[in-house]
Amino acid sequence: MRMKVFIVGADSVVRMRREGQMRVSVETANSVRVRVGACPAVFGRAPDDGEVLAWVVDLATPPVDPDELFRWLTSEEQVRAQRYRIAKAREQFVIGRGLLRGLLGAYLGTRPDAVELTYLPSRKPMLCDATCGLHFNVTHTDGIAVLAVARRRVGVDVEIVRPMRDADGLVGRYFSPAECAAYRALPEDAKQAGFFRGWTTKEAVIKAAGATVACLADFDVELNPSHPPGVLNARTELLAGDGWALAEWAAAGNVAVAVALEGSDTLVIENSI
């Protein structure tokens, strides 16, 4: 298995060759490594200060039996799971939340169902014990989920890249005026990549910040897929702080994944899948 390493960030210089070749880049001094791997059945160490651990889950073949994952949930979460009328949605919740509990339980040295979570007004879950210094986020779409954990606020989003019937309308409705102009200025053959770049990176940022889609138009991200991803401007207190670093990678099945991390670091993707 060949480790694929590439760097994305507003302060990095990137040259990329496609078709599976190594992506060549110049690393900046303040970089954080995003270590992407297949989700294991047994989790090891927690992330260091200078890294994000991103675990990719094949929802068709999770590393732990779903019946066992159901037992890792709290009684309240088990009731919530049973309320899903659509089997696929129920399975996605059980697998995603069960593996998250397994991950956090391993890092904290406790049973998965004993990990205490609380919720922000946006419904983003977080650990009740903030002193442990762990932050996490979970996302999923058909067939794939991604769990991210770091020592700072982190968000992740995943989308299947596909033709969109009303991409222009969605951009006009949810993106900022500056992003709308940038999207319309893209060449036609770059608009699909620009749309999914914008959608995933914006979702990752609001998830990291604990915000909601109500603030999607309150900040600007880089839509041009030939430029490194980044937050260009923010006009809301919800995103105030030390800034937000962005990175992206492509998963199997034409899936776009974006991660956002609190801070101004350059994010270095190390993909072992």
PEZI-V676241 format. One record per pair of residues at least 4 apart in sequence whose ideal C-beta (glycine too) atoms are under 6 Angstrom apart, sorted by sequence separation. I is the first residue (numbers start at 1). J is the second residue. If there is no record, write none. Layout:
I_J ; I_J
This chain:
17_21 ; 27_31 ; 47_51 ; 64_68 ; 73_77 ; 92_96 ; 93_97 ; 94_98 ; 101_105 ; 104_108 ; 110_114 ; 119_123 ; 120_124 ; 150_154 ; 166_170 ; 170_174 ; 171_175 ; 175_179 ; 186_190 ; 190_194 ; 193_197 ; 196_200 ; 198_202 ; 211_215 ; 251_255 ; 7_12 ; 64_69 ; 73_78 ; 84_89 ; 105_110 ; 140_145 ; 175_180 ; 186_191 ; 206_211 ; 222_227 ; 234_239 ; 47_53 ; 84_90 ; 105_111 ; 119_125 ; 148_154 ; 251_257 ; 16_23 ; 105_112 ; 139_146 ; 222_229 ; 117_125 ; 148_156 ; 172_180 ; 186_194 ; 222_230 ; 249_257 ; 15_24 ; 81_90 ; 138_147 ; 171_180 ; 102_112 ; 105_115 ; 118_128 ; 146_156 ; 221_231 ; 222_232 ; 248_258 ; 14_25 ; 101_112 ; 104_115 ; 137_148 ; 183_194 ; 81_93 ; 116_128 ; 146_158 ; 171_183 ; 220_232 ; 247_259 ; 12_25 ; 13_26 ; 81_94 ; 136_149 ; 220_233 ; 231_244 ; 101_115 ; 202_216 ; 246_260 ; 135_150 ; 219_234 ; 12_28 ; 35_51 ; 39_55 ; 230_246 ; 244_260 ; 245_261 ; 6_23 ; 11_28 ; 135_152 ; 137_154 ; 139_156 ; 141_158 ; 218_235 ; 229_246 ; 7_25 ; 32_50 ; 33_51 ; 34_52 ; 35_53 ; 36_54 ; 38_56 ; 39_57 ; 133_151 ; 135_153 ; 137_155 ; 139_157 ; 218_236 ; 245_263 ; 6_25 ; 135_154 ; 137_156 ; 139_158 ; 141_160 ; 202_221 ; 229_248 ; 7_27 ; 34_54 ; 77_97 ; 201_221 ; 219_239 ; 245_265 ; 247_267 ; 249_269 ; 215_236 ; 242_263 ; 243_264 ; 41_63 ; 245_267 ; 247_269 ; 249_271 ; 40_63 ; 41_64 ; 198_221 ; 215_238 ; 39_63 ; 70_94 ; 69_94 ; 198_223 ; 69_95 ; 72_98 ; 197_223 ; 211_238 ; 66_94 ; 167_195 ; 197_225 ; 201_229 ; 66_95 ; 69_98 ; 72_101 ; 194_223 ; 209_238 ; 72_102 ; 209_239 ; 194_225 ; 193_225 ; 62_95 ; 161_196 ; 190_225 ; 59_95 ; 159_196 ; 100_138 ; 74_113 ; 205_244 ; 72_112 ; 183_223 ; 72_113 ; 159_200 ; 176_217 ; 179_220 ; 182_223 ; 96_138 ; 174_216 ; 178_220 ; 157_200 ; 96_140 ; 176_220 ; 179_223 ; 201_246 ; 157_203 ; 100_147 ; 157_204 ; 92_140 ; 156_204 ; 96_145 ; 155_204 ; 155_207 ; 208_260 ; 155_208 ; 154_208 ; 204_258 ; 153_208 ; 204_259 ; 205_260 ; 200_256 ; 204_260 ; 201_258 ; 200_258 ; 43_103 ; 196_256 ; 46_107 ; 43_106 ; 137_207 ; 59_143 ; 59_145 ; 124_210 ; 57_145 ; 122_210 ; 56_146 ; 120_210 ; 122_212 ; 54_146 ; 55_147 ; 161_254 ; 54_148 ; 160_255 ; 161_256 ; 52_148 ; 53_149 ; 158_255 ; 159_256 ; 52_150 ; 158_257 ; 157_258 ; 47_149 ; 49_151 ; 52_154 ; 47_150 ; 156_259 ; 155_260 ; 154_261 ; 152_261 ; 153_262 ; 152_262 ; 144_255 ; 146_257 ; 148_259 ; 152_263 ; 34_247 ; 14_228 ; 10_228 ; 9_228 ; 8_228 ; 10_230 ; 8_229 ; 34_259 ; 32_265 ; 34_267 ; 31_265 ; 30_265 ; 31_266 ; 32_267 ; 33_268 ; 34_269 ; 35_270 ; 36_271 ; 37_272 ; 38_273 ; 31_268 ; 33_270 ; 28_266 ; 8_247 ; 12_266 ; 11_266 ; 9_266 ; 9_267 ; 7_268 ; 6_269 ; 5_270 ; 4_271 ; 3_272
